[in-house]
Amino acid sequence: MAQDENNFMETDASSSLGDIKDTDNSDDPKSGSIVQLVEHRFKKAEDARFVDEQRWMNAYRNYRGLYSADVKFTEAERSRVFVKVTKTKTLAAYGQVVDVLFGNSNFPLTVNPTRLPDGVAETVSFESDPMGQKISDQSKVAFSKGEETNNVEPLITPNTVLEPGDTLDSLRARLGPLEKKLDTVADILIEGPAVTPTSITYHPAMVAAKKMEKKIHDQLEESNANKQLRLAAFELALFGTGIMKGPLATNKEYPNWDDEGNYDPLVKTVPSTNYVSVWNFYPDPDAANMDEAEYCLERHKMSRSQMRALKKRPFFRSNAINNAIELGESYEKKWWEQEMEDDAQQSSAERYDVQEFWGFVDVEVLKDHDIDIPKELKDHDEVSVNIWVCNGQVLRLVMNPFKPAVIPYYAVPYEINPYSFFGVGIAENMDDTQTLMNGFMRMAVDNAVLSGNLLIEVDETNLVPGQDMSVYPGKVFRRQGGAPGQGIFGTKFPNVANENMQLFDKARVLADESTGFPSFAHGQTGIQGVGRTASGISMLMGAANGSIRTVVKNIDDYLLAPIGKAFFSFNMQFDFDSEIRGDLEVKASGTESLMANEVRSQRLMQFLGVVQNPVLAPFAKMDYIIREIAKSMDLDPDKITNSIGDAAIQAEIFKKFKEQNPEAAAPPAPPQGAPPVAPAGGPPAAPPAGVQVQDTQGSGGGTIGTGTAPTPGEQGFSGSVQ
């Protein structure tokens, strides 16, 4: 990232709201209706998601094992037990999602060229054999005349020659990252795949795609995207929706010490992606997904130091930030924040409530605030902007820097609810069964307590009055003289805990059905039936993967693919590199991770064995197969594999090395005293003179017992014939 911090991922300064003067104090004449606009939309989004907040709070209580205040217990209910099956299921789903996404070492994103890439050649080739080049030239002439020369069929098709209007320079411009590498063979280079066995083919579009993929992976690693995605995956499983944000430019500090031992850190501006809690995300209430959202807001809880740090970021209004700080802390805890805190005594916090707005605003509103609208947007009725507001102060107002203008938030549902923006999670799916399990378990515990103790009935008319009625071993009760009948009776309460536990187990089975996560998938013991064998449990686990496959597909479609495309557009817009330009396609590869590496490797090796057949070998792309085998073994294919062209070059190097060093290619001589090595396909070599060969057969060097004995009547039979 060589860009300057002030120019990296930013628009022109005239497209932002200017700062206020020091003398303005808390009055911001330029804020106008901007603050009201943001607060109005925030209030609308907050009111619309109140029902969702109640669902999330219920899910949180079930995960923590807490009863809500509206749950009332009767006087007969002594037990308050809460069976945390929701926590087990949620962590199982979260663990499986994380295992699928990060089963491989790389972030689950790949970049490949489109089927028909524009701007960069898909394949180029050149003839490495001079004789083949001569034949190729003859074929070109023959093909151009529509005839044959010396009975040589045309080797060049219309797709491999330069199109009308194309020149060698235009072809060189479409080489992308291979332009410098192939400069020495540019004169004999043609566009298209190899047409002779001695031709060498290169794939500029694929090389550009892999360079872009490596760059995106490096940026994701720099921003610690794996950790951020795991946080989003947890809320995805628990609340039904995970939120990610980015890429946005941030300054990252790298520790460094100079030659004298002084700390001199390196600060680089890098794109980053962050997790956003679903509690702090307020989307457009009229949208069903982010593609339909006209705006969204994020609520920040910032300290005084964090507020002051905003002044170092581009286009933040320093004096407006100072005014917001002087007005004091303004963060008021929402009802759900107080519910989630175990010991919440205060409704306020020593923090600032900052609202970040991304969305469309009418052009007339911006013109009233002296903001310059870009030429290409002056004819539009509304434009996309980014606004930060705190304590009635506009901390930042800038045109959306992305082209095309997009809202940099991505919301992925665990289970799609087609009538709501937010999805459905594990906890909500098993809400009823969790309530049933808690009820049956409390009944079983209360019954076990009653049935485990003796109920004592006392007839006081048969006992001497005034006695202590406590019961303990060796206790003596005094009876009335001559009173008939028994004075103390012991009653055993019926034990029905087994029936309650059977109902509990039935509710647990229903929880397995409602969530799609069977209990054996997260460690249940005592499995009966088909699950007792290894093949049986494998079959059951394969069936259980059906539910997680849908979840991972949602992550691919709603999160990984959009954020990968955003990083691609980010690099092309703010960090353009001519070597990675091209018509590329970003693909999320989360679902590919559902297949274990061992299984994938086995299938690749089986296919490799199939194409060993000379008849089928021409139909296989060996370079792709070798790269995929390396990936399945968690190896970097760029470091350990060669392309077809590089392999041909390396083979030629080995060939020349053998020609120049014939002794290196000769087989090693046998050690002294050892028999010579027999030539391939020939008779055994005789031992050298003076060398005695040891008998290894135990037959004295003869041939006794070898071969087939002659039968009576055959030549060589020595027995008598009867």
MODADA-V621274 format. One record per backbone hydrogen bond with DSSP energy under -0.5 kcal/mol. CO is the residue of the C=O (numbers start at 1). NH is the residue of the N-H. If there is no record, write none. Layout:
co->(CO,CO)
nh->(NH,NH)
This chain:
co->(4,4,7,7,12,13,14,15,21,22,24,26,27,28,28,31,33,34,35,36,37,38,39,40,41,42,43,44,45,47,49,50,51,52,53,54,55,56,57,58,59,60,61,61,68,70,74,76,82,83,84,85,86,87,88,89,90,91,92,93,94,95,96,97,98,100,107,108,110,112,114,118,121,123,124,125,126,126,128,129,130,131,132,133,134,135,136,137,138,139,140,141,142,142,149,151,152,155,157,157,160,163,167,168,169,170,171,172,173,174,175,176,178,180,182,183,185,186,190,190,196,198,200,201,202,203,204,205,206,207,208,209,210,211,212,213,214,215,216,217,218,219,220,221,224,225,226,227,228,229,230,231,232,233,234,235,235,235,236,237,237,238,240,242,243,244,245,248,250,250,252,252,253,254,256,258,262,262,265,266,266,268,268,270,272,272,274,276,277,278,280,280,281,282,284,289,289,294,295,296,297,298,298,300,300,302,303,304,305,306,307,308,309,310,313,316,317,318,319,320,321,322,323,325,330,331,334,335,336,337,340,341,343,347,349,351,351,352,352,354,354,355,355,356,357,358,359,361,362,362,363,364,366,366,367,370,374,374,375,377,381,383,384,385,386,387,388,388,389,390,393,393,395,396,397,398,406,407,408,410,410,412,415,416,417,424,425,426,428,430,431,432,433,434,435,436,437,438,439,440,441,442,443,444,445,446,447,448,450,453,454,455,457,458,459,460,462,464,472,478,480,487,489,491,491,494,496,497,498,499,500,501,502,503,504,505,506,507,508,509,510,511,512,516,518,519,519,520,528,529,530,533,534,535,536,537,538,539,540,541,543,544,544,545,546,547,548,549,550,551,552,553,554,555,555,556,559,560,561,562,563,564,565,566,567,568,569,570,570,571,577,578,579,582,583,585,587,589,590,591,592,594,596,597,598,599,600,601,602,603,604,605,606,607,609,610,613,613,614,616,617,620,621,622,623,624,625,626,627,628,629,630,630,631,635,636,636,637,643,644,645,646,647,648,649,650,651,652,653,654,655,656,657,661,661,662,662,671,679,688,690,691,694,699,703,711,714,720)
nh->(7,8,9,10,15,16,372,399,24,25,27,28,29,31,32,34,37,38,39,40,41,42,43,44,45,46,47,48,49,50,53,54,55,56,57,58,59,60,61,62,63,64,65,66,71,72,77,78,84,85,88,89,90,91,92,93,94,95,96,97,98,99,100,101,102,103,109,589,587,585,117,583,205,192,202,190,128,200,130,133,134,135,136,137,138,139,140,141,142,143,144,145,146,147,152,153,149,157,160,161,191,166,171,172,173,174,174,175,176,121,178,179,182,183,185,186,188,189,125,192,199,128,126,645,124,207,208,209,210,211,212,213,214,215,216,217,218,219,220,221,222,223,225,224,228,229,230,231,232,233,234,235,236,237,238,239,240,241,240,426,427,427,414,412,276,410,274,272,252,270,254,268,255,266,264,261,258,264,267,254,268,252,270,250,247,248,245,243,280,281,282,299,283,297,287,292,293,360,284,358,282,300,356,302,354,352,307,308,309,310,310,311,312,313,316,318,321,322,323,324,325,326,327,328,332,349,338,339,340,341,342,344,345,333,351,330,331,302,354,300,356,357,389,298,387,296,385,383,365,366,367,368,369,371,370,372,377,378,378,380,363,361,400,359,398,357,395,396,355,393,390,395,317,388,17,386,408,409,246,244,412,242,424,418,420,415,429,430,431,434,435,436,437,438,439,440,441,442,443,444,445,446,447,448,449,450,451,452,453,493,456,491,489,460,462,463,480,467,475,464,483,459,457,455,493,496,500,501,502,503,504,505,506,507,508,509,510,511,512,513,514,515,516,518,521,522,524,523,531,532,533,537,538,539,540,541,542,543,544,545,546,547,548,549,550,551,552,553,554,555,556,557,558,559,560,561,563,564,565,566,567,568,569,570,571,572,573,574,575,575,580,581,177,584,114,112,110,593,593,594,595,596,600,601,602,603,604,605,606,607,608,609,610,611,612,613,616,617,618,619,620,622,625,626,627,628,629,630,631,632,633,633,635,634,637,639,640,641,647,648,649,650,651,652,653,654,655,656,657,658,659,660,661,664,665,665,666,674,682,691,692,693,696,702,706,714,717,722)
